Amino acid sequence: MMSSKFLRLKLRTAGISRYMSTAIKLTAIDVNDKTGIATLSLNRPPINALNLEFLRDLHQSIQEIENNKSRGLILTSGNARVFSAGLDINEMYKPDKERARLLWITLQDVWASLYGSKFPTAAAINGHAPAGGCLLATSCEYRVMLPKFSIGLNEPMLGIVQPIFCMFNFVNVLPRRLAERSLNQGKIFNTEEALQIGLVDDVANSKEEALTKCAEFIGSFDKINPSARSQSKLQFRAADLQQFEKERGKDLETFVSFINSPKMQEELGVYLENLGKKAAK
C-alpha cells in the first residue's frame, strides 16, 4: 500500500550510461565495465508503484543480470524521493481475477529471484521505502539509506497480513523478537531508527555516496571464490526458500481471496476516494 504523499511526488530519473537491453523498460540496467557490478534502477513514474508490468520487467532484469554473470547487483531508484511505494493499489481495487493472480505470482517470483540470487546484492535506498519498497530492499544482503526517508512493512495498519516472504526478510535482518514486534505493529522507521536497529547497514548523504558504499560491499568479496560464496549464501537462505516453495500456492490463494472480499473492496474504494480528494487540494 501507499500513502497520499507519495502520489504527489514527481519522478527524477537518473542518468544511465549503458543498457544490457535496448527495449524501453520500466527498469534500467547500468553495468560498470571496470567492476562488473550491475545497477538496477526502478523507473516507473511517479512513485515506482509495483503493477504487473513493472514486476515482470523487474523479474526479467534480475534474471538478465544473473545470466550475464555480473559480479553483483545494486538496486536503486530513478526517483529522487521514492525508492518504491509498494504494490499499486489500482491493481487491487475491483481487480480482474486472473490479473490479480499473475500480479502476486510475479511478486513471488521477484522475491525468490532477489532473495535467492547467487551474486551479492545491495540496495541504495534513495527515497521512501514502505511496504513493497521495504520488501525489495530487505531482500538484498546490504542496505544504504539516505537521511530523512522512511522504511518498513506497514501492512497491518491497513488491515493486511504480510506474506510469509516478508517475514523471512525481517527475521533474516533483525533479531527475531524485534522482527516480530515490528511486523505486528506495522512499524515504519525513519533513517536514523532503521540504522540503529540494523534494518539498514549504513547511511549516505547522497545517492552517489550510497551507490559507492554498495559497490564497496560487493567489492569486499573480490578475493572470495564466487562459487563458494554463492553456495554459502544459499545455505543460509535455503530453509526459507524451501518453505516458500512449499507454501507459495497457499500464499497466492490467501491474497486472491483477501483482495476480492467485499469488506476489503469497500475499504479500498474509500481509500482511493480520499486520495483523490487530497490530490485535488
N, C-alpha and C positions, 0 to 999 in steps of 0.2 A: 504494500500500500504506500501512499504518498500523501503529503500534506499540501495545502493550497499554496504555500510559499514557494514550493518547488515549481509549480506550474507557471509562475510568473518570471522565472529566471530565463535568461537568454543564453543561447549557445555561442561559445567562442572556440572554434576549432583550432587545434594545434597543428603546426606545420609537420608534414610527413615527407621524408626525403626519398624513400624507396619502397615500392609495394611488391609483395610476392604475387599479387593477383591484379589484373588490370580492370576487373569488373568494378562497377560502382557498388560500394558496400556500406553497411551501417557500422562496420568496424574497419579499422585501418591498421595494417601491419608495417612496421618500420624495422628493418634489420640492420644492426650495426655491423658493417663489413669487417671491422677490426676485432670485435669481441664475439661476434656470432650470437649476440643477445637480441631477441625479438621484442619490440614494444608493441603491445596490442592496445589500441585506443578505442574507447566506446564513443560512437559518434551518431547518436540518434537524438536530434533536437526535439524538444528543448531541454529535457531532463533525463535522457537515457532511460526512459521507461521501457521495461522489458516486455515487448509484444512477441508474437510468434515468429515473425520475420527476423526481428533483431536477435532472438535467441538462436534461431537457425544459423544466422550469419556468425554469431559468436562461437557456436559449436564448431562450425566449419573452419573458422580461423584458428582455433586451438588445435584442431586436427592437422591443419596445414602447417602450423609451426612445428608440431611434433614430427610430421612426415618429412619436413625439410631439415630435420636434425639440428635445430637451433640449440645453442648451449644453455638457453634459459628463456623465460618469458617474464616480462614486466607488464602488468595490467594497469591501465590508467584511463583517464577520461579526456576527451577533447573539449569538454565543458569546463569553464573556469570556476564554476560554483557547485556543480553536482557531479559526483562520481557516478552514481546511479540511484534513482529514486525508487527502484524496485519494480515489481510487476505492474504493467499497465492496467489500471483499474477498468478501462474501457473493454478489455478482454474478458472481464468477469461479470459485467453488467449485461443482462439479457444475452448470455453467450450462445453461440452455436455449439451444440454439444460435442461434435467431432473436433471443431477447432479448439475447444477448451481442453479436450483430451490431448491433442497434439501440443498445445501450449505447455502443459505440465510434463508430458513425456520429454519434450525438448529441454525444459528447465532441468529435469533429472539428468539428461544426457550432458548438459553443460557442467553441472556439478561433478558428475562422475569423471568427466574428461579432465577437469581442472584439478580436483582433489586427488585423482589417481594418475596424474601426469608423471612421466618418467624424469623429465627435466626439472631443474629448480624453478620455482615461481615466486614472484614478489608483486605486491600491489603498491603503486604510488597513488595514494588516496588524496586527490587534489580537489575534493568537494564533499558535500554531504553524502553519506552512505547509509541510509536507513534500509531496513528490510532486505530486499534482494540485492541492494548495493553492498550491504554488510555480508550477505551470503557469499558473493563473489570475492570480496576482499579476504574473508576468513578461510576461503578455500585455498588461498595461497599460503606459502610457507613463511613469508616475511611481509611486514606491512610498515610503510612510512606514511605519515599523515601530516597534512598542513594544518596550521593553527586555525582556531575559531570555526571548525566544522563539527559535524555530529555523525555518530555511527552507532548502530545497534539493531537488534531484531525486535521491533515494536508491535508485532502481530497481535499479542494478547490484548493490547489496548484497543484493538479494533475487533475483538471477538474472534480472532483466528488463532488456531493452534499451529505452531511451527512444525513443518515436516521433519521427519527423522534426520535428514541430512543436515539441516540447520543445527540440530543438537550435536551431531558428530563434530561439526566445525567448532562449536563453542567448547565442548569437552576436550577437544584436541588443543585448544589455545589457552583456556583458562582452567584454574583449579575446579574440580567437579562441583563443589558446593557453590562457588561463585557463579559458575556457568548456569547451574540450575536456578538460582535465585534471579539472575539477570534475565533468563528466558521467561520465567514465570511472571516477572514484573513487567516484561516488555520494555526493559530499560534502554534508554538512549543516552549515550555518553558523549561528552564533548572531547576534544582532542586531548586535553590535559588528563582527564579522567581515564580515557582509553589507554594512554601511555602508562599511567600509574598502576592499573590493574593488569597490564600485559596484553590487552586486546590489540594494541599496535606496538611495534618494536622500537620505533624512533619517530621523531618529529623533524620536519624540514620547513624552512621559511619560504620555499618556492617550489614550483613543480620541477624545475630543472634540478634543484638540490635533491628532491625526493627521488627522481629518476637516477641520479648519480649514486645515492645510497643503496637503491635497489640493485643497481649494476654491481656495486661493490660486494653486496651479499652474494649475488650469483657468482661473481669472480672469486669468492673465497673458496670455491670448490675446484678451482683450476688444476690443483695438484692432486685431486682425488680422482681415482678411477671412475669414469662415468657409470659403468655397469654396476660396480659395487655400490655407488651412491644411490642409484635408482632402486636397486633391489632392497637396500636398507630402508629407504623411504617407504616403499610399498609394503614392506614387512610391518612397519609401524601402522600403516593405514589399512592393511588387508582385512582385518576383522570388520571395520566399518564398511568397507566396500562390499564384503560378502553379505553382511546383514542387510545392506541397502538393496542388493540384487534380490535377496530373498523376500523383501517386503515392498519392493517398488510397485508391484501390481496393486497391493492393498492401499499404498500411499496414493496412487492415482485415483482409485475409486473413491477414497475419502475426500480428495479435493473436488472431484466432479460432483459428488453428492452434496458437498458443502455449498459450493457456489450456486447450485441450482435450487437450493432450499428457498421457499418463499420469504422467510424471515431475512435471509442474507440479501436477497434481491431487493427487498424493501429498504434495508439499511444502505445498500449501495446506491439506490436511487436517491435517497435523501442526501447522502454524502456528495454525490455528483451535483445535485441541485445547489447545495450550499457552496460548493467550489465555484460553480458558475456565478453565483451572486457575489462572492468575494472577488473573483477575477474581473467582474464588471465594474467594481468600485474604482 
